[in-house]
Amino acid sequence: MAFINYVTQIQIDFGAVRLLAAECARVGIQRPLVVTDPGVRAAGVLQKALDALADLPVAVSDQTPSNPTEAAVRAAVEVYRAHQCDGLIAVGGGSAIDCAKGIAIAATHEGPLTRYATIEGGSGLITERAAPLIAVPTTSGTGSEVARGAIIIVDDHRKLGFHSWFLVPRAAICDPELTLGLPPGLTAATGMDAIAHCMETFMASAFNPPADGIGLDGLERGWAHIERATRNGQDREARLQLMSASMQGAMAFQKGLGCVHSLSHSLGGVNPRLHHGTLNAMFLPAVVRFNASAESVQRERRLDRMAHAMGLRSGGDIPLAIRDMNARLGLPTGLAAMGVTRDQFDDVIKGALADHCHKTNPRLATPEDYREMLEASM
């Protein structure tokens, strides 16, 4: 049976960060912990959020790593409790927002974080006690500000998903102005993350027509504007459209993702220094080829419909178009250029088969299928 849920209150416009205090009042947060990372602080973006919260007692945890970890969650929970916080504000990219979701669980639920991981059967253990969260994205990629999930590297080094509707931020403040200073490389990598979300959820076979429509529209916006945003970081229209594509991809992927993400989650656990969005960009061409023969993809002409949104002639043109786009954006030529070696394949395949995205791909992949996708992505 299909379950469709849309989703949370979203404020999207230039200058929307100024609404932060009002959103805290609406949600009922009086003593927030702001979760961010050193880069966001150094760029001056954190200060814009703090300025909007000038009348509230605010604590800050600014040590979120590029891939959030259970250790980082624990450290932030100590700050949360020490300052008697009653809610969370995440200011940053997907890492800060996902870390905040981990804090929302760990600060209010007993036991190790791993207990609540999706593949451990923990989703149902996450309750309404989860700390309320407001998300202020500073990149246009993960869309975690409107998603029910978080990806966190736990203490045993697995990169696990945590999913619950109680983790959806109570408000998403999407201010494209906060992304104007994003470097070209990070704009490209996070933008391709958003495009991967739109594409992969559109290929997933679950019945969710609203998700299909939102994802396809997000793909059209993201594909048309990612180069402009990367080449000119001050292009306000491109920044707005890319932020919308990011938000739309995450609104849609409640439908499910697939092999792109099962591979990138697993490889990101093997080597946490690798950027998730860049990995998605590397895996997309091989996974699109693999999915082309899926019965649901063929029956509903999903590749041709994506091609139309991308301005291409047919679905068969998509893999090469993605490779060409990656090259124009200055992304790596493949996994080998990122330092990935074939002796890592067995560990990556093992993790991909166990990942929560594995079973929602429109065509179930075998270990050998994953090996071929890895090889094609080198």
N, C-alpha and C positions, 0 to 999 in steps of 0.2 A: 504494500500500500504506500502511495506517495505521501510524504509529509512536507508541506510548504509553509515557510514562516518568513515574513518580511517585516522588519528586522529590528531597527532601532531608530532613534531620532537623529537626524543628520543635519548639520549646518555646513553648507559649502558655499564659500564666497571669499574673495579677497578681504582680509581684515577680520575674518570670523573668529580669530583667537580672542578678540576683545569680548566675546560672549562667554568666556570661560567661567567667570564668577557667577553669572546668571545661571549657567548650566549646573554649577555646583549647588546653588540654592534649589534649583528644580529637583535635582536628584537627591538632595539631602546630605551632601558632603560638607562638613564644617571644618574638619582638620585633615586636609589631604596630604598624602605622600606623593610627591612628584617623582616619577621614575623616568630616567633619561640616561644618556651616555656622555662620555667626555667630549665627543665630537660635537654634539648638539649644544653643549654648554659653551665650548670654545667658539662656535660659529655665532654666538649671540642669540640663537633661537630660543634657548631656555629662558633667557631674560625677558623676552616678549611675553611668554606665558606667565612668568612670575609677576611682571608688571600688571597683568590682567587680574592677578590674585592678590593685589596689594593689601586688601582689607581682611585677608584670611591668615590664620597661623599655618604656615606651610613648612613641611620637612622635605628634604630632597635626598634621593638616592641616585647618584650619577655615575655608577660604575657598571652599567649593563655592558657585557661583552658583545662582540659582533654576532655571536651565536649564543643566545641566553642559556645559562646553565643552572642546574639545581643549586649549586653553591652560591651563585649570584642571587637567586631567589631567597635562600636562607639569610644571606647578609642583609638584604632589603627588609625582610620580615622583622629582623632585629630593630631596624630603624623605625619601622611602622609601629611596633609595640612600644618602643622607648618614648615615642612622641604621642602615644595614644591616638593614633590616626583612625579615622572612620571611613576612609575611602581613598581611592587611587586616581591619579591623573598621569597617564603615559604621554610623554612628549618625545617623539622620535620616530624611527622607522619600525619595521616589524619586530626587531629584536627588543626594543623597549616595551612595545605594546604586549608582546608575548610574555616577556619577563613579568610585566604587571599582572597578567592573567595568572601566571604561576604564583605570584604573591597573593592574589585574591583567593586562591585555594589554600595555600600553605598558612596564611595568617588566620584562617577561620576554620580549618579542618585538621583533624588529628592524623598523625602518622606520616610516613615518608611520602614525598610527592609522587613517586613511582606508583603508589597504590591507586592513583587517580588517572593513570594513563589509559588511553582508549584501548590499546591492544591488551592491557591487563584486565579489561572489563571494568575499569574504574569510572567511566562516564556517569553512571547512575549514582555514584557515591558523592558527586559534586552537587551541592544543594544550594538553596536560596541564601544560605549563610555567606556565600562568597562575597567578598568585599566589593562594593560598587565601584565601577571604573568609568572614567571618561577618557577617551582616546583623542590625541591631537597628532595626527601623522605629519611627519616632516619629510617623507619621501613618497613617491607614487609607485608602489610595488606590491606589498603583501596584501593590502586591504584589510589587515587585521583589525582595523577600527570598526568594521561592521561584521566581523566573523565570530563564530562561536568557538574557534579552536586556537590553540597555541602549540608551537613546536619548541621543545626544550631538551637540551642534552642533560640527561640524568647522571647520577653519580657513577653508574656502571658504563658510561660512555655511549649508551644508546641515545639516538635522537628520536624522541617519542612525541606523539601527538596527544593533546588533552582537549577534549571536546565536551561542551555542555552549553545549553542555551543560557545558563546562569553566568557564563563567562562573556557573553556579548556585552560590549560597553553600553552603558546606559545612554551615552551621548557620543557622537562622533563629530568633532569639529575639524572640518577639512578646509584648511586655509592655504590655497596655492601660493600665497605670498611667502610662506615659510619654506617653500622649495626653490625659490628663485636663485639662491646661492649654491644649490647642489652641484657638485663637480660633474663634468660630462660623463666620466666613467661610471659614477654611481647613478646618474640619471639613466644611462643606457641599461645598466644591469637591473635596476629596480623596475624600469619600464618594461623590460622583457619578462620580468617576473609577472607583472600585471597581464601582459599579453598571453603568457603561458596559462594563467588562470582562466582567462576568457576562452581560450582555445580548448584546453583540456576538459573543462567542465561542459563545454558545448558538445564534445565528442562522447562524454559519459552517457551510458544507456538508460539511466534512471528517468522516469517520467516526471518532468518538471518544466512545463512550457514557459512559465515566467522566468525561470533561470536561463533557459535557452535564449529568450528574447533579450534579457539584460546582458548576458554574456556576449552575444553576437554584436549588439550595439557597442559594448565596451571594447570589443576587438576592433571594430571600425574606427572608433575614436583613438584608441591607443596606437594602432598601426599607422594612422594618418599623421600623428603628431609626435611620435617618439624621436624622429630625426630632428625635427625643428627644436624640440626641447633640449636635445643633447647638444646641438650646434650653437644654440643661443639660449643660455640659461635664463635670460631676462624676457623671453617670449611669453607674455602673460597668457595669451590664448592657448598656446601649446601646453603650458603648465596646468591650466585649468582642465583641459581635455584629458591630459594624462592622469591627473588626480581622479577625475571621474572614472576613467577606465580602470584604475586600481580599485576604487570603491566598488564598481560594478562587478569586476571579476570575483571579488570576495562575497558580494551579495549572492552571486550565482553559484559559487562552489559548495554551497550547502548540498547541491545535487551530487557532489562527488568529484574527485580528480582521477588520477590514473598513474601510468607508468613513469611519466616525467617526474612526478613528485615522489613516487616510491623510490626511484633511483636517486634523485637529488637529496632526499632526506637521508637515505642510507649512506651515500658518499659523503654528505656533510657531517655525518657522525664519525665516519672513518677519518676524515680530515676536516676538523671544525674551522680551519682557516679559509676554506673555499666558500665563496659567496653563493648563497642559495639562488638568487635570480640569475646569476651567470651560469650556474649549473643547469637551470631550467632551459636557458637559451641553447645550451649545448645539446641537451637531450631531445628537444622538440622535433627536429627533423626526423630522427630515427623512429620516434614514437608515432609521429603522424604516418610514416610509411607502414609501420606495424599495424596501426589501427585501420588502415585503408580497407582491409579485407574483413573487418568486423561486420556482422550481419546488420546491426542497428545503424552503423555509420553508412553503409551502402543503401539500406532501405530508405533512410531519411535524407540522403544526399548531403550529409553533413560536411564533407570536405568541400564540395562545390559551393555550398552556402557560405562557408568560411572564406573561400577564395573570392567570392563576390564582395564580401565585406572588406577584403584586403586589396581589391582592385586587380585581381588576377583572373586569368582566363578559365582555369579549372583547378580542381583540388589537387591534381597531380603536380601543379606548379608550386605548391606550398613549401615542401621541404627545401628546395633550392632558394626560394624567396627568403626563407628564414635565415639560411646560411649567408645569403647576400646582405641581408639586413644586419646580421651580427658583424659582418666585416665592415660595413659602412659606419657602424656605431663604434668601431674600435674594440670590440670584444675579442676574446681569444679565438683562435682558429679551431680549437677542439680541446678535449680533456688533457691530451698530452702537453699542450702548451700551458696548462694550469698545474702541471706537476703530477698528474695522475699516472700511475703505472699499472700494467696488467697484473702484477702480483697482488693487487688490491681487489681484483674482480670478485674472487670467491666471497670475501667479506661483504662487498657491496651487494652481491646477489642475495646472500643470506638475509641481509637487512631489508632489501627491497621486497622479498617474499613475505616478510613479517609485517611490513608497513601497512598502516590503515588505508592507504590509497590503492594498494595492489588490487583488491577485489572489486573496486569500482571502475577500473579500466574497461572499456567496451569489449575488449578481447583479453581473456585471461592469459597472462604470460607465464611461460615455463622458465626454469633456470637457464636453459639454452637460449630461449628468446631474449632474456635479459643480457646474456653474454654477447649475443649478436648486436643488441642495441648499444651496449658499452663499446664494443669494437667499432661500430659505425660512427660513434661519437668521439673517437680518439683524434 
